[in-house]
Amino acid sequence: MDVLSGLDEQMPTRLAEAIRSMPLVDHHVHGCFTLPIARAGFEEAINEGSPDPIPSFMTQFDSQLGFAIRRWCAPLLGLAEHADADAYWAARSALPPAELNRLFLPRAGVGHWIIDTGFSASAISTPLAMSDDSGAGSSEILRLELLAESVAAGAASAAAFASDFREALAQALPTIVGFKTIAAYRCGFDIDWSVPTDWQVEQAVARWNAQADTALRLDDPVIISFIVHAAVGCRLPIQFHVGLGDRDMDLHRSNPMLLLGLLRQPQVQGSPIMLLHCYPYHRESGYLAQAFNNVYFDVGLSLNYVGARSADIVAESLELAPFAKQLYSSDAFGLPELHLLGAVLWRRSMAQVLGRWVHQGDWAESDAIRVAELTASGNARRVYDL
Ligand SMILES: [Zn+2]
């Protein structure tokens, strides 16, 4: 499979060869399904926004992502490029999940996965299995809200929560390379980001305990601000879900400009803040990456979903942000097609965008190769200290 096939024949050859082969660090990704899924489940897994079944009048294959799967994944199943959705499904469903994972994952050319294990962990493969299936290394990211929920469930009292949480964070440190917050899903970014006192946290935890019926679902802005600031104290990178996500998130409240009140606090500037996926706010993220030395971002997930349009998103991501502040991610979850496609579409996009600038004489080819390598892996290796 030549991931650059069909692109401009005037593509600078050294750049093209470098982009084809450079190993990636996928700094925000999840495991693969370990059990077979039905076609309905597959189609739901290629729709990021809706939790509903796909309506009978359409197939989710009729989308940029569906077309990209038929273009790039069908040949790996022995089918022609652009094989139709039914043929694709017939070939795919004939293989067990383990075989699909070993077919697609290595072809992404990822050298290291940084895995968020905090979502549907029982349904997807472990970091160890991801490494086995791909031949790549792996590291883990800890979800702050998940940890807070388990600490709250075991805390002796509301007063014990703050110190219990700090202790749980300290215990987790040796096994992780960073944290993730899904504040965007739970309360939005338009909250008071000042550091709450332990007394304020105790009050909030008491309210939370009183409201909770069965499961403790953390959405209290005081507690979320507390756990983010507690993580800041550990000096590891903190990933923020930004932009594109399920519809149970208020997308407009995940605009990263709403994080200014947090980012301006001097103690926060000592920890790398990683803005994930960002679409449609990737230009705001680029601005923040220029405005704050500790802010980084990626356009993962969106590249898969915009398919043939991904070069335009990549071009926009290369506008304001310094090149030392951009990372690669797929944000793939469940389907190994997504782990592969993230890499394929990123390589094609970088080749198209940087190749054009080199060809026009705006950029030197050696600079283009260097910037591609920084985004592919160099920045992630530095920030996560891999
Ligand atoms: Zn994500």
Boltz pocket constraint, residues with backbone or C-beta under 6 A from the ligand:
constraints:
  - pocket:
      binder: B
      contacts: [[A, 28], [A, 241], [A, 276], [A, 277], [A, 301], [A, 331]]
      max_distance: 6.0
